Amino acid sequence: MQRRTLLCTVAAGALLIPAMVSAESATALYQGRTVEVSDTLADPTDLWVPPAELEAINGFVLKPEGACYEDVCIPVKQTEDSEIFVSREAKGWFNVSELSRRLGQAEAHDAEHSVWSFGEIPVVQRSYLESAVAPDFELVDRQGETVRLSDFRGKKVLLVTWASW
């Protein structure tokens, strides 16, 4: 399928928005999850997905008030095209890359393989510091057994880490 870009005018200036639906798929990586998205808008710089794919990628859900995750909500106007949401062929598209920029989230993109990798979301990390509750994680112990931090809820835990280098 041929890729084209549509130039739209918005209050802040010119906005490049993908104009065609692409048959190509993309892969999104976040917190150990790999999400294959088979339906994306053709854009060489941003990852545009159907809103239903957003939750699988990073836990956010598109609601009338915006893209929300727990108590974090980024406003998204869904009635007109913008940098974060567009309508093409009677279908809505959400820009995951723009959301990551608005959240201050690190992002890496391999254009050749259409793979997007997203780092931790700073505002979500901050909630762990404010609540003084560590996020759950798992490690393999010396006996090869999987141990989760949640296995020790209610107990005091001392974590010792080191690096051989």
N, CA, C and O of each residue as an XYZ file, in Angstrom:
660
protein
N       0.843     -1.166      0.000
C       0.000      0.000      0.000
C       0.893      1.235      0.000
O       1.906      1.274      0.698
N       0.524      2.220     -0.766
C       1.298      3.450     -0.869
C       1.125      4.282      0.390
O       0.028      4.359      0.943
N       2.217      4.910      0.848
C       2.150      5.761      2.028
C       2.054      7.210      1.581
O       2.799      7.652      0.708
N       1.124      7.948      2.191
C       0.989      9.375      1.939
C       0.813     10.084      3.260
O       0.368      9.485      4.239
N       1.160     11.357      3.294
C       0.991     12.155      4.493
C       0.122     13.352      4.147
O       0.294     13.962      3.092
N      -0.800     13.687      5.021
C      -1.716     14.789      4.828
C      -1.263     15.938      5.709
O      -0.995     15.740      6.894
N      -1.173     17.141      5.147
C      -0.782     18.322      5.912
C      -2.052     19.017      6.370
O      -2.856     19.456      5.548
N      -2.234     19.118      7.684
C      -3.402     19.781      8.244
C      -2.951     21.048      8.956
O      -1.826     21.120      9.449
N      -3.822     22.041      9.009
C      -3.509     23.267      9.727
C      -4.233     23.224     11.059
O      -5.432     22.953     11.119
N      -3.488     23.495     12.135
C      -4.055     23.553     13.475
C      -3.614     24.854     14.110
O      -2.792     25.568     13.536
N      -4.135     25.179     15.271
C      -3.827     26.440     15.932
C      -2.332     26.635     16.145
O      -1.844     27.760     16.033
N      -1.604     25.593     16.442
C      -0.176     25.713     16.731
C       0.667     25.750     15.460
O       1.871     25.995     15.542
N       0.079     25.517     14.292
C       0.848     25.516     13.050
C       0.504     24.306     12.205
O      -0.594     23.760     12.308
N       1.431     23.893     11.380
C       1.212     22.758     10.492
C       1.349     21.456     11.256
O       2.172     21.340     12.164
N       0.551     20.494     10.890
C       0.547     19.199     11.550
C       0.555     18.118     10.483
O      -0.327     18.089      9.624
N       1.540     17.230     10.525
C       1.593     16.127      9.572
C       0.832     14.949     10.145
O       1.135     14.470     11.238
N      -0.149     14.489      9.406
C      -0.981     13.382      9.865
C      -1.038     12.338      8.756
O      -1.274     12.682      7.598
N      -0.826     11.072      9.093
C      -0.909     10.031      8.075
C      -2.278     10.016      7.416
O      -3.301     10.181      8.081
N      -2.288      9.820      6.125
C      -3.544      9.881      5.387
C      -4.072      8.516      4.986
O      -5.262      8.399      4.695
N      -3.256      7.487      4.957
C      -3.689      6.183      4.456
C      -3.549      5.120      5.539
O      -2.699      5.224      6.423
N      -4.378      4.116      5.458
C      -4.257      2.967      6.338
C      -3.206      2.041      5.739
O      -3.177      1.832      4.526
N      -2.358      1.496      6.573
C      -1.305      0.610      6.095
C      -1.643     -0.822      6.446
O      -2.220     -1.094      7.498
N      -1.284     -1.733      5.566
C      -1.482     -3.145      5.836
C      -0.333     -3.699      6.681
O      -0.384     -4.838      7.145
N       0.698     -2.882      6.874
C       1.849     -3.332      7.641
C       1.504     -3.440      9.124
O       0.644     -2.720      9.634
N       2.182     -4.339      9.790
C       1.978     -4.480     11.225
C       3.115     -3.787     11.955
O       4.126     -3.426     11.354
N       2.939     -3.607     13.250
C       3.959     -3.006     14.095
C       4.019     -3.802     15.388
O       3.060     -4.474     15.767
N       5.160     -3.716     16.059
C       5.336     -4.375     17.344
C       5.615     -3.307     18.386
O       6.461     -2.437     18.180
N       4.901     -3.374     19.511
C       5.109     -2.451     20.620
C       5.624     -3.235     21.820
O       5.068     -4.272     22.181
N       6.694     -2.730     22.436
C       7.301     -3.358     23.610
C       7.159     -2.416     24.801
O       7.512     -1.239     24.714
N       6.636     -2.943     25.925
C       6.503     -2.126     27.138
C       6.379     -3.047     28.341
O       5.543     -3.950     28.351
N       7.196     -2.825     29.341
C       7.176     -3.584     30.603
C       7.137     -5.095     30.387
O       6.343     -5.794     31.016
N       7.975     -5.585     29.519
C       8.051     -7.019     29.282
C       6.961     -7.575     28.390
O       6.954     -8.771     28.096
N       6.037     -6.727     27.952
C       4.965     -7.177     27.050
C       5.365     -6.908     25.613
O       6.019     -5.910     25.311
N       4.968     -7.800     24.741
C       5.133     -7.622     23.301
C       3.744     -7.659     22.688
O       3.034     -8.660     22.785
N       3.366     -6.549     22.054
C       2.033     -6.466     21.450
C       2.197     -6.303     19.945
O       2.816     -5.347     19.477
N       1.636     -7.242     19.195
C       1.645     -7.166     17.730
C       0.377     -6.429     17.301
O      -0.734     -6.854     17.617
N       0.552     -5.335     16.587
C      -0.577     -4.555     16.092
C      -0.621     -4.738     14.577
O       0.300     -4.321     13.875
N      -1.677     -5.356     14.076
C      -1.735     -5.674     12.649
C      -2.305     -4.531     11.818
O      -2.154     -4.522     10.597
N      -2.954     -3.576     12.458
C      -3.622     -2.495     11.753
C      -3.074     -1.162     12.255
O      -3.419     -0.729     13.354
N      -2.217     -0.502     11.455
C      -1.633      0.781     11.856
C      -1.765      1.779     10.717
O      -1.935      1.401      9.558
N      -1.684      3.059     11.064
C      -1.616      4.086     10.030
C      -0.173      4.204      9.578
O       0.748      4.100     10.388
N       0.022      4.420      8.299
C       1.371      4.566      7.755
C       1.956      5.902      8.204
O       1.470      6.964      7.813
N       2.988      5.843      9.016
C       3.677      7.040      9.484
C       5.099      6.631      9.835
O       5.288      5.739     10.662
N       6.097      7.251      9.237
C       7.475      6.841      9.493
C       8.010      7.252     10.864
O       9.054      6.753     11.283
N       7.320      8.147     11.573
C       7.856      8.643     12.840
C       7.016      8.320     14.068
O       7.541      8.328     15.182
N       5.737      8.038     13.900
C       4.853      7.808     15.044
C       4.086      6.505     14.896
O       3.855      6.032     13.783
N       3.691      5.924     16.031
C       2.905      4.693     16.058
C       1.431      5.044     16.257
O       1.024      5.440     17.349
N       0.637      4.898     15.201
C      -0.804      5.149     15.227
C      -1.531      3.812     15.255
O      -1.334      2.974     14.375
N      -2.376      3.610     16.270
C      -3.102      2.346     16.425
C      -4.584      2.615     16.657
O      -4.956      3.725     17.038
N      -5.431      1.616     16.433
C      -6.833      1.766     16.831
C      -6.892      1.928     18.352
O      -6.131      1.263     19.056
N      -7.758      2.778     18.878
C      -7.828      3.004     20.324
C      -7.967      1.735     21.158
O      -7.485      1.689     22.290
N      -8.616      0.707     20.620
C      -8.792     -0.548     21.357
C      -7.455     -1.227     21.660
O      -7.365     -2.004     22.610
N      -6.415     -0.945     20.867
C      -5.088     -1.548     21.073
C      -4.301     -0.855     22.182
O      -3.336     -1.415     22.701
N      -4.707      0.356     22.545
C      -3.950      1.160     23.499
C      -3.767      0.466     24.844
O      -2.661      0.455     25.386
N      -4.821     -0.107     25.383
C      -4.739     -0.758     26.693
C      -3.753     -1.927     26.679
O      -3.008     -2.114     27.641
N      -3.739     -2.702     25.618
C      -2.809     -3.829     25.533
C      -1.362     -3.343     25.479
O      -0.461     -4.011     25.987
N      -1.137     -2.178     24.864
C       0.223     -1.665     24.719
C       0.757     -1.104     26.032
O       1.852     -1.469     26.458
N      -0.015     -0.209     26.688
C       0.536      0.466     27.876
C      -0.436      0.619     29.037
O      -0.112      1.299     30.011
N      -1.607      0.015     28.969
C      -2.546      0.078     30.083
C      -3.493      1.269     30.037
O      -4.443      1.319     30.818
N      -3.261      2.230     29.144
C      -4.150      3.380     29.028
C      -5.419      2.973     28.296
O      -5.402      2.078     27.452
N      -6.526      3.644     28.629
C      -7.818      3.410     27.994
C      -8.312      4.750     27.478
O      -8.259      5.748     28.197
N      -8.793      4.785     26.242
C      -9.333      6.017     25.690
C     -10.780      6.165     26.138
O     -11.640      5.353     25.798
N     -11.030      7.226     26.914
C     -12.359      7.537     27.434
C     -12.792      8.871     26.838
O     -11.987      9.534     26.183
N     -14.043      9.283     27.047
C     -14.469     10.586     26.508
C     -13.597     11.751     26.993
O     -13.402     12.719     26.258
N     -13.075     11.670     28.215
C     -12.249     12.757     28.745
C     -10.789     12.679     28.311
O     -10.050     13.654     28.444
N     -10.370     11.531     27.796
C      -8.999     11.409     27.310
C      -8.436     10.013     27.503
O      -9.170      9.058     27.760
N      -7.110      9.911     27.373
C      -6.411      8.638     27.571
C      -6.071      8.532     29.059
O      -5.337      9.364     29.594
N      -6.604      7.513     29.720
C      -6.493      7.422     31.177
C      -5.863      6.104     31.622
O      -6.096      5.045     31.040
N      -5.052      6.213     32.681
C      -4.455      5.052     33.346
C      -4.520      5.359     34.838
O      -3.875      6.297     35.306
N      -5.288      4.582     35.582
C      -5.535      4.831     37.001
C      -5.987      6.279     37.167
O      -7.005      6.664     36.592
N      -5.256      7.098     37.940
C      -5.683      8.479     38.144
C      -4.985      9.474     37.214
O      -5.131     10.684     37.383
N      -4.236      8.979     36.246
C      -3.566      9.825     35.259
C      -4.439      9.882     34.008
O      -4.809      8.844     33.460
N      -4.768     11.093     33.555
C      -5.603     11.254     32.369
C      -5.034     12.369     31.493
O      -4.864     13.497     31.953
N      -4.741     12.055     30.242
C      -4.241     13.021     29.271
C      -5.417     13.405     28.382
O      -5.989     12.541     27.717
N      -5.793     14.693     28.355
C      -6.941     15.102     27.536
C      -6.734     14.772     26.052
O      -5.659     14.998     25.497
N      -7.773     14.240     25.431
C      -7.745     13.911     24.008
C      -9.088     14.318     23.412
O     -10.132     13.782     23.782
N      -9.046     15.269     22.489
C     -10.259     15.684     21.785
C     -10.474     14.714     20.636
O      -9.641     14.618     19.735
N     -11.595     13.992     20.664
C     -11.849     12.948     19.680
C     -12.828     13.382     18.590
O     -13.282     12.560     17.795
N     -13.149     14.669     18.557
C     -14.106     15.170     17.567
C     -13.434     15.824     16.368
O     -14.095     16.132     15.376
N     -12.109     16.039     16.454
C     -11.377     16.617     15.327
C      -9.950     16.087     15.322
O      -9.437     15.653     16.354
N      -9.315     16.124     14.162
C      -7.958     15.618     14.029
C      -6.970     16.471     14.826
O      -7.082     17.696     14.874
N      -5.998     15.793     15.449
C      -4.959     16.472     16.214
C      -3.693     15.632     16.154
O      -3.637     14.640     15.427
N      -2.688     16.021     16.904
C      -1.433     15.272     16.936
C      -1.577     13.916     17.618
O      -0.733     13.038     17.435
N      -2.643     13.737     18.407
C      -2.785     12.513     19.185
C      -3.959     11.638     18.737
O      -4.004     10.455     19.075
N      -4.903     12.197     17.986
C      -6.063     11.424     17.553
C      -6.527     11.919     16.189
O      -6.651     13.125     15.975
N      -6.784     10.993     15.266
C      -7.325     11.334     13.948
C      -8.405     10.325     13.567
O      -8.466      9.218     14.102
N      -9.251     10.737     12.632
C     -10.247      9.833     12.052
C      -9.928      9.665     10.580
O      -9.724     10.645      9.863
N      -9.885      8.420     10.133
C      -9.646      8.095      8.730
C     -10.592      6.970      8.353
O     -10.689      5.968      9.061
N     -11.287      7.137      7.240
C     -12.190      6.116      6.743
C     -13.165      5.653      7.827
O     -13.376      4.455      8.015
N     -13.757      6.619      8.539
C     -14.741      6.375      9.600
C     -14.190      5.544     10.756
O     -14.934      4.845     11.444
N     -12.876      5.630     10.958
C     -12.238      4.868     12.032
C     -11.292      5.796     12.787
O     -10.590      6.602     12.178
N     -11.273      5.680     14.126
C     -10.381      6.499     14.940
C      -9.005      5.864     15.074
O      -8.872      4.641     15.087
N      -7.975      6.718     15.176
C      -6.590      6.272     15.324
C      -5.934      7.061     16.437
O      -6.088      8.279     16.516
N      -5.208      6.374     17.294
C      -4.552      6.995     18.437
C      -3.035      6.957     18.251
O      -2.484      5.930     17.855
N      -2.361      8.072     18.536
C      -0.913      8.193     18.379
C      -0.220      7.848     19.705
O      -0.130      8.689     20.599
N       0.259      6.626     19.824
C       0.933      6.163     21.040
C       2.231      6.933     21.261
O       2.600      7.202     22.405
N       2.923      7.287     20.194
C       4.172      8.049     20.307
C       3.924      9.432     20.899
O       4.698      9.892     21.739
N       2.859     10.096     20.473
C       2.532     11.419     21.020
C       2.163     11.302     22.489
O       2.541     12.158     23.288
N       1.432     10.257     22.859
C       1.111     10.048     24.274
C       2.398      9.899     25.080
O       2.519     10.482     26.157
N       3.354      9.134     24.577
C       4.609      8.944     25.317
C       5.361     10.270     25.459
O       5.980     10.514     26.494
N       5.317     11.126     24.439
C       5.958     12.441     24.543
C       5.282     13.287     25.607
O       5.958     13.948     26.396
N       3.957     13.274     25.638
C       3.218     14.079     26.623
C       3.456     13.577     28.045
O       3.383     14.351     29.000
N       3.737     12.296     28.185
C       3.998     11.712     29.507
C       5.466     11.820     29.917
O       5.807     11.521     31.062
N       6.338     12.242     29.000
C       7.772     12.277     29.284
C       8.390     10.892     29.302
O       9.398     10.657     29.968
N       7.784      9.989     28.575
C       8.200      8.586     28.532
C       9.238      8.394     27.431
O       9.071      8.898     26.321
N      10.308      7.667     27.739
C      11.323      7.364     26.727
C      10.735      6.433     25.677
O       9.890      5.590     25.976
N      11.202      6.603     24.432
C      10.700      5.804     23.322
C      11.849      5.546     22.353
O      12.658      6.434     22.083
N      11.912      4.337     21.839
C      12.888      3.997     20.795
C      12.128      3.323     19.669
O      11.165      2.593     19.905
N      12.573      3.575     18.429
C      11.850      3.063     17.270
C      12.833      2.496     16.257
O      13.788      3.165     15.865
N      12.595      1.266     15.840
C      13.356      0.637     14.766
C      12.453      0.656     13.536
O      11.581     -0.199     13.378
N      12.677      1.655     12.660
C      11.807      1.846     11.495
C      11.869      0.668     10.532
O      10.856      0.293      9.941
N      13.042      0.088     10.373
C      13.208     -1.016      9.430
C      12.323     -2.209      9.782
O      11.756     -2.852      8.898
N      12.208     -2.500     11.077
C      11.426     -3.651     11.530
C      10.078     -3.258     12.129
O       9.320     -4.119     12.576
N       9.776     -1.954     12.139
C       8.528     -1.439     12.697
C       8.302     -1.913     14.132
O       7.250     -2.453     14.475
N       9.332     -1.691     14.960
C       9.268     -2.046     16.381
C       9.394     -0.771     17.208
O      10.268      0.060     16.962
N       8.518     -0.632     18.178
C       8.501      0.527     19.081
C       8.710      0.020     20.488
O       8.039     -0.919     20.916
N       9.630      0.626     21.213
C       9.882      0.246     22.598
C       9.660      1.465     23.484
O      10.204      2.538     23.223
N       8.866      1.297     24.525
C       8.514      2.393     25.418
C       9.065      2.135     26.816
O       8.936      1.035     27.353
N       9.683      3.168     27.399
C      10.247      3.067     28.748
C       9.181      3.284     29.803
O       7.990      3.370     29.504
N       9.633      3.371     31.039
C       8.713      3.603     32.150
C       8.051      4.974     32.028
O       8.636      5.903     31.470
N       6.859      5.094     32.540
C       6.134      6.357     32.528
C       6.464      7.090     33.831
O       6.108      6.616     34.910
N       7.145      8.250     33.741
C       7.587      8.955     34.951
C       6.487      9.218     35.972
O       6.727      9.049     37.168
N       5.297      9.622     35.555
C       4.234      9.929     36.509
C       3.770      8.670     37.244
O       3.347      8.752     38.397
N       3.844      7.515     36.595
C       3.472      6.254     37.247
C       4.561      5.861     38.240
O       4.252      5.397     39.338
N       5.832      6.039     37.874
C       6.935      5.747     38.793
C       6.834      6.611     40.040
O       7.080      6.136     41.149
N       6.471      7.888     39.862
C       6.360      8.816     40.983
C       5.340      8.311     42.012
O       5.522      8.504     43.214
N       4.264      7.664     41.537
C       3.240      7.172     42.461
C       3.807      6.118     43.410
O       3.350      6.005     44.547
N       4.806      5.337     42.953
C       5.426      4.355     43.834
C       6.191      5.054     44.954
O       6.164      4.605     46.099
N       6.866      6.141     44.630
C       7.610      6.884     45.649
C       6.667      7.533     46.648
O       6.921      7.511     47.852
N       5.581      8.108     46.152
C       4.623      8.776     47.033
C       3.908      7.786     47.945
O       3.641      8.104     49.104
N       3.597      6.605     47.449
C       2.877      5.626     48.256
C       3.808      4.781     49.117
O       3.357      4.096     50.035
N       5.108      4.829     48.823
C       6.115      4.024     49.523
C       5.861      2.524     49.349
O       6.276      1.717     50.181
N       5.177      2.160     48.265
C       4.938      0.757     47.944
C       5.684      0.454     46.649
O       5.449      1.088     45.620
N       6.570     -0.506     46.713
C       7.358     -0.874     45.535
C       6.486     -1.612     44.533
O       5.575     -2.344     44.921
N       6.758     -1.424     43.242
C       6.014     -2.197     42.241
C       6.387     -3.673     42.334
O       7.508     -4.023     42.705
N       5.441     -4.519     41.996
C       5.721     -5.952     42.044
C       6.672     -6.320     40.903
O       6.573     -5.781     39.801
N       7.577     -7.228     41.177
C       8.485     -7.748     40.158
C       8.847     -9.170     40.537
O       8.573     -9.614     41.652
N       9.459     -9.874     39.617
C       9.857    -11.250     39.903
C      11.291    -11.471     39.474
O      11.776    -10.859     38.521
N      11.973    -12.372     40.205
C      13.349    -12.761     39.917
C      13.473    -14.264     40.107
O      12.630    -14.891     40.748
N      14.512    -14.826     39.556
C      14.790    -16.246     39.762
C      15.859    -16.343     40.839
O      16.906    -15.702     40.741
N      15.593    -17.158     41.885
C      16.571    -17.290     42.964
C      17.665    -18.292     42.571
O      17.656    -18.834     41.466
N      18.602    -18.526     43.491
C      19.747    -19.400     43.189
C      19.344    -20.848     42.965
O      20.106    -21.621     42.384
N      18.162    -21.221     43.415
C      17.678    -22.589     43.197
C      16.855    -22.694     41.910
O      16.348    -23.768     41.586
N      16.722    -21.584     41.175
C      15.972    -21.592     39.929
C      14.478    -21.370     40.102
O      13.721    -21.484     39.138
N      14.044    -21.056     41.315
C      12.625    -20.812     41.583
C      12.297    -19.334     41.350
O      13.107    -18.459     41.655
N      11.110    -19.063     40.811
C      10.663    -17.691     40.619
C      10.142    -17.143     41.935
O       9.301    -17.758     42.591
N      10.650    -15.982     42.311
C      10.243    -15.316     43.551
C       9.699    -13.938     43.186
O      10.335    -13.179     42.455
N       8.523    -13.631     43.703
C       7.898    -12.326     43.441
C       7.926    -11.487     44.713
O       7.801    -12.006     45.822
N       8.092    -10.191     44.529
C       8.064     -9.301     45.692
C       6.727     -9.426     46.414
O       6.683     -9.362     47.643
N       5.647     -9.602     45.674
C       4.319     -9.720     46.286
C       4.209    -10.939     47.206
O       3.323    -10.984     48.059
N       5.098    -11.929     47.046
C       5.097    -13.092     47.938
C       5.431    -12.693     49.369
O       5.137    -13.433     50.308
N       6.045    -11.521     49.538
C       6.499    -11.075     50.852
C       5.673     -9.910     51.396
O       6.109     -9.250     52.339
N       4.497     -9.638     50.833
C       3.653     -8.536     51.316
C       3.412     -8.701     52.811
O       3.122     -9.794     53.297
N       3.540     -7.582     53.527
C       3.346     -7.587     54.968
C       4.595     -7.931     55.751
O       4.582     -7.884     56.981
N       5.679     -8.278     55.065
C       6.941     -8.618     55.718
C       7.996     -7.592     55.323
O       7.910     -6.974     54.262
N       8.979     -7.421     56.174
C      10.093     -6.543     55.837
C      11.034     -7.285     54.896
O      11.331     -8.464     55.088
N      11.498     -6.564     53.870
C      12.343     -7.176     52.847
C      13.565     -6.291     52.635
O      13.443     -5.073     52.508
N      14.735     -6.905     52.597
C      15.965     -6.205     52.270
C      16.435     -6.724     50.929
O      16.685     -7.918     50.769
N      16.554     -5.818     49.956
C      17.032     -6.199     48.630
C      18.495     -5.792     48.502
O      18.842     -4.635     48.740
N      19.340     -6.725     48.133
C      20.745     -6.466     47.917
C      21.030     -6.718     46.445
O      20.732     -7.795     45.928
N      21.597     -5.745     45.780
C      21.943     -5.908     44.374
C      23.426     -5.583     44.174
O      24.033     -4.872     44.975
N      23.981     -6.102     43.119
C      25.373     -5.822     42.792
C      25.570     -6.041     41.305
O      24.709     -6.600     40.626
N      26.682     -5.606     40.821
C      27.036     -5.833     39.414
C      28.452     -6.351     39.363
O      29.312     -5.888     40.113
N      28.705     -7.296     38.498
C      30.043     -7.888     38.398
C      31.004     -7.006     37.624
O      32.214     -7.223     37.691
N      30.517     -6.040     36.906
C      31.380     -5.204     36.095
C      31.901     -4.048     36.903
O      32.655     -3.223     36.386
